[in-house]
Amino acid sequence: MMVTEFIILGFGDLKELSPLLFLVFGIVYMVTVSGNILLVVLVCTQRRLQMPMYFFLANLSCLEVCYTSNIVPRMLVDLLREKRVISMVGCIIQLYFFGALGSAECYLLAVMSYDRYLAVCRPLQYATLMHRTLCVGLAIGSWFSGFTVAAAFQAAMVSSLNFCGGNEIDHFFCDLKPLQKLSCSDPHVVNLVCMSLTALVTLAPFGLTLASYWQILSVVLHISSTQGRQKAFSTCSSHLVVVTLFYGTLILVYAVPLAGQGSSLNKAFSLFYTVVTPMCNPFIYSLKNNDIKEALNKLKI
């Protein structure tokens, strides 16, 4: 019998804690959405924030709202109901947006690292090189790249699989690996294609990010004064923290299963990049940023 719907197991082993988890994740989701929307509003309304760095930050905040909204609202509903069923089509759609938004974030973080590279390593040419047309083009390119090729192919490959056995997804959303485990088709071709696409959308922008920060580090270390080094590093420290959180949790999620760890730990790490990191980003960028603090004061927040 062919499977037409799936059961999301979610946090079934913590069923008695479902009301508490709903409260915690609900608060986190509201803080995530409100914090990121507030950043977008500030960038759009405050002249002091009309700079490339904040333009890309506003795009990242929009992306984070979409990213977490693709997963958390349904997860909250599932925490309060017994029958946690999702249709095949609904599952593929969630998987597509998860892959598309995640890929777009990889490209956008790489673009932001390139922006910081120009600001630190080529400050006199920064205004000329990072002009408005280029900023808009890089932002559109990041979103477009995420929503095309890789995510579309991945969703198409998964939809081509046959599911004729179990239909219980041992996760809190439709992720690729739990779906592959349920398939009764030969997964080798799908694995090869998906791994190649994943490498394309993660390793390339990650490599660009590392290259940018390698150049930044080499320039910062050659600055003679301590104050000068601190000032140069402060321009990119927030972005470096965000990059570390994002890629660090991704590596943990996809490396831990190879080490023989269980699905519970995999879910815990998945929560970081789907729930925790999108909430932390607005705070990371605003806590040590005087421009954002002044903009908040103007709004009397």
C-alpha positions, 0 to 999 in steps of 0.5 A: 500500500502506497503512503499518501501521508506521514505522521510527525512523531515530533517530541513524542517521547516527551508527551507529558511536557507538550504544554510546556514545550508549546509555551517555550517555543511559542514565546521564542517564535514571537520573540523571533518574529518581532525582533527580526521585523523590528530590525527590518523596520529600523533599516527601512525608516532610519537614515543612519541605517541606510548602508549596505551592511544594514540592507543585507541585515534586513534581508537576513531578518526577512529570511529568518522570519520565513525560515522559522515560520516554515517549521515552528507554527506547525510544530506548535500545533502538533504539540497540542494534538494527538493526530500529527498527520501531514500529507505527502504534498505538504511534506514536500512543500515544507522540505522545499522551503526548508532547503530553499531558505537554508540555501538562501541564507548560506549565500546571503551570509557569504555576501555579508562576509564579502561586504565586511571584507570590502569595509575592512580591507578596502575602506577607501573604495568601499562606497564605490565598490558596494554601490546600491545596484550591486547590493540589490543585485547580490540580495536578489541573487541570494534569494533567487539562488536559494529558491531555484536549482538546489532546493527544487531538484532536492524536492523533485528527487524526494517526490520521485521516491516510493513510500510503501512501508512505514509512514512515521517521521522521527523528527519535528518537521519533514527533513530529508534524511528521515524521509529517505529512511522511510522510502522503499526505493533505491536511495543511492541515486537520490543520496548522490544527487542530494549530497552534490546539491548540498555541497554546491549550496553550502561549501561554495558560499562557506568557502567564500566566507572563510576566504573573506575572513582570512583576508580580514584577519590578515589585514587586522593583524597588520594594524599596528595600534590595538585600538585600530585592530579592535575597531576593525574587528568590531565591524565584523564580529557580530556577523562572525558569531552568526556564521559560526552559529549557523554553520556550527549547528548544521555541521553538528546535525549532519555529522552527529548521525555519522558518529552513531548518535540517536535521533533525540540528539539530532532533534536537539541540534536541529532546534538550534538552527531552526528555532534558536539561531533565528531568534538570536540574530537580532540580539547579536547584531544590536547588542554591540551596535551603536547605530542600531541602539541610537535608532531604537532610542529614536523610536523610544524602544 
